[in-house]
Amino acid sequence: MITAVHDPLASVRAEFGSADGYLAACTVGLPMDATRRAVAADLAGRPDIASYSRAVEQSRAHFASLVGVAPERVAIGSQTSVQVALLAAALPAGSTVLLPEHEFSSLVLPFVYAGRGIRVRTAPLSRLADAITSSTTLVAFSLVQSACGHVADVDAICTAAAAVGARTVCDATQAVGWMPVDAGRFDALLCHAYKWLCCPRGVAFMSVSADYARTLAPVQAGWYAGDDPWSSCYGGDADLAACARRFDVSPAWQAFVGAEPALRTFAQADIAAVHAHATGLASRLRRALELEQPDIPTAIVTWLDPEGADLARLQAAGITASGRNGRTRVAFHVFNDETDVDRAVTALGR
C-alpha cells in the first residue's frame, strides 16, 4: 500500500498561479489569486469604508501573529523609510547609530539626514556585534541583507547591544514570509510586505516594544492615529491611541484589501516548512554553481557578476532575476521548485 506524502505547503502553493522561472521574491513577490480577486471585487463595487477598516485591522493582526507579538504592538505604514524616519526623529542629539556596510538605503538615509549631530557609523555585517561600544545609542540592521542575502547573527547583535544599553532596530522586509521571525527580540521591527509576503506595495508594519514606544513622539500623527479615527478628523485636540496605533499613518485602502488574504495565508502557513523549502532550493543552486554555503541558511543566492553577463543569460532564458551591487541575485520562495533551480543552472551553462 502506498501512503500519500503530506505536503505542508500545498495550500500556500495553491494560492499562486504559474511561477515558472520567477526567482525574484527578494525584489517583489508574486500576487496570490486571492489578492487579485479581493482587489478586483473592490474596484468593481462601491467603496466600503467599514470593509476597508476591517482589512486594515485583520492585516495588522495577521502580521502580529507572523512575528509573535500582540496586535497592539504593531503600527501600520506605507514605506519602511517613513517609519525609520520616526525612529530617527526620536534620537537624542549627538546620538551614535551603528549600521552594516552596504545596508539598504531606506534604513540608512533617515539616520544620515536626521541632523542634531547624530553620527552614523558602519561595520561589516559579520562584525557588527563587535563594533557595538558604550557610545552606541542604536544599532539598526536588516535581518537578511538585500544585496547579498546574508542573514544577521541576531543573538550576537542583541547580546552586545543589551550589554551597553543600545536600542535595536531590525528591518525584516527580506525575512518575514520565508523564515521564522521573533519581533520580541528587538526594540523595533520594520517590514514592507510587498516582497516575501506577496502583498501590494504600500503595506508596511512596525512592531515596537512598550518601553521604546514611550520614547517616541508620534510626529507623523494623522487622523488614523487617533484612539477613534473617525473622531480625529478635525482639529488638534484628538486623543491618540494608547498603543502602537498612535504611530499609524492613513492606510492605502485598496492595498490593504489585497494584503489581507496574503497575510492571512502566511500567518496560517508552516513558516518553518517554507524556510526549509526555500533554503533547500538555494543550497541546491549553490552546489550546482560551486558557491560557498553560508553559515546561516538563506533563501537568496548571489554571486559576483560586475558586467551583468550571468544576469543577462538568466533573463535571455526567461528567468526573472535581479542585479544588485555588482552581483547577480536570485531568490527561492514557496512557489518555486527544483525545476527552477535546474533551469537556472542550464541557462548559466554550468
DAQUICOR-V536947 format. One record per residue. N is the residue number from 1. PSI is psi in radians with two decimals (NA if undefined). Layout:
BEGIN
n->{N:N}
psi->{PSI:PSI}
END
This chain:
BEGIN
n->{1:2:3:4:5:6:7:8:9:10:11:12:13:14:15:16:17:18:19:20:21:22:23:24:25:26:27:28:29:30:31:32:33:34:35:36:37:38:39:40:41:42:43:44:45:46:47:48:49:50:51:52:53:54:55:56:57:58:59:60:61:62:63:64:65:66:67:68:69:70:71:72:73:74:75:76:77:78:79:80:81:82:83:84:85:86:87:88:89:90:91:92:93:94:95:96:97:98:99:100:101:102:103:104:105:106:107:108:109:110:111:112:113:114:115:116:117:118:119:120:121:122:123:124:125:126:127:128:129:130:131:132:133:134:135:136:137:138:139:140:141:142:143:144:145:146:147:148:149:150:151:152:153:154:155:156:157:158:159:160:161:162:163:164:165:166:167:168:169:170:171:172:173:174:175:176:177:178:179:180:181:182:183:184:185:186:187:188:189:190:191:192:193:194:195:196:197:198:199:200:201:202:203:204:205:206:207:208:209:210:211:212:213:214:215:216:217:218:219:220:221:222:223:224:225:226:227:228:229:230:231:232:233:234:235:236:237:238:239:240:241:242:243:244:245:246:247:248:249:250:251:252:253:254:255:256:257:258:259:260:261:262:263:264:265:266:267:268:269:270:271:272:273:274:275:276:277:278:279:280:281:282:283:284:285:286:287:288:289:290:291:292:293:294:295:296:297:298:299:300:301:302:303:304:305:306:307:308:309:310:311:312:313:314:315:316:317:318:319:320:321:322:323:324:325:326:327:328:329:330:331:332:333:334:335:336:337:338:339:340:341:342:343:344:345:346:347:348:349:350}
psi->{2.28:2.18:2.23:2.44:2.19:2.26:1.87:-0.20:0.07:-0.73:-0.54:-0.80:-0.59:-0.30:-0.13:2.54:-2.66:2.27:0.33:2.09:0.12:1.82:0.89:0.59:-0.43:-0.22:-0.94:2.37:2.77:2.45:2.49:2.73:-0.65:-0.59:-0.79:-0.78:-0.73:-0.78:-0.74:-0.72:-0.68:-0.77:-0.45:-0.30:-2.83:2.60:2.39:1.70:-0.72:-0.69:-0.67:-0.77:-0.69:-0.71:-0.70:-0.86:-0.61:-0.68:-0.74:-0.78:-0.70:-0.78:-0.74:-0.73:-0.68:-0.62:0.14:0.57:2.97:2.60:-0.50:-0.26:-0.09:2.25:2.57:2.70:-2.89:-0.62:2.62:-0.76:-0.59:-0.72:-0.64:-0.66:-0.62:-0.73:-0.71:-0.65:-0.40:-0.13:2.42:2.60:2.44:0.14:2.75:2.19:2.31:2.29:2.76:2.66:2.56:0.49:2.66:2.36:-0.43:-0.43:-0.28:-0.88:-0.64:-0.56:-0.67:-0.69:0.35:-0.37:-2.78:0.46:0.28:2.25:2.43:2.14:2.70:2.75:2.74:2.51:-0.68:-0.35:0.36:-0.75:-0.70:-0.41:-0.11:2.15:3.13:-0.31:-0.08:2.12:-0.70:2.42:2.21:2.40:2.68:2.37:-0.68:2.16:2.33:-0.77:-0.62:-0.23:0.05:2.48:2.29:2.61:1.54:-0.74:-0.84:-0.75:-0.83:-0.64:-0.79:-0.67:-0.74:-0.59:-0.47:0.07:0.44:2.50:2.67:2.27:2.12:2.20:1.95:0.39:-0.66:0.26:-0.84:2.18:-0.49:-0.21:2.63:2.38:2.31:1.75:-0.38:-0.21:-0.31:2.74:-0.66:2.49:2.35:2.59:2.13:2.21:0.19:-0.03:-1.72:-0.30:-0.05:0.60:2.84:2.60:2.49:0.18:1.89:2.75:2.64:2.06:2.32:2.38:2.71:-0.68:-0.78:-0.68:-0.57:-0.32:-0.09:2.32:2.33:1.15:-0.26:0.31:2.32:-2.84:-0.52:-0.14:-0.07:2.74:-0.71:1.71:-0.60:-0.12:0.16:0.37:-0.29:2.53:-3.08:0.31:0.46:2.57:2.01:2.72:2.52:-0.21:-2.87:-0.21:-0.33:-0.26:0.13:2.62:2.84:2.22:2.58:1.81:-0.92:-0.58:-0.72:-0.55:-0.76:-0.51:-0.62:-0.86:-0.57:-0.81:-0.66:-0.75:-0.79:-0.59:-0.50:-0.17:2.83:1.62:-0.53:-0.63:-0.66:-0.78:-0.82:-0.70:-0.89:-0.79:-0.50:-0.74:-0.73:-0.72:-0.67:-0.73:-0.73:-0.71:-0.74:-0.60:0.02:0.78:2.64:2.41:2.37:2.75:-0.68:2.11:2.50:2.69:-0.10:2.32:2.23:2.71:2.74:2.28:1.10:-0.52:-0.10:0.32:-0.77:-0.67:-0.71:-0.66:-0.75:-0.81:-0.65:-0.45:0.13:0.32:2.28:1.98:-3.00:2.84:2.28:2.24:0.74:0.29:2.60:2.47:2.22:2.72:2.55:2.27:-3.01:-0.51:-0.01:2.84:-3.01:-0.51:-0.51:-0.67:-0.88:-0.67:-0.70:-0.74:-0.76:-0.74:-0.58:-0.09:0.54:NA}
END
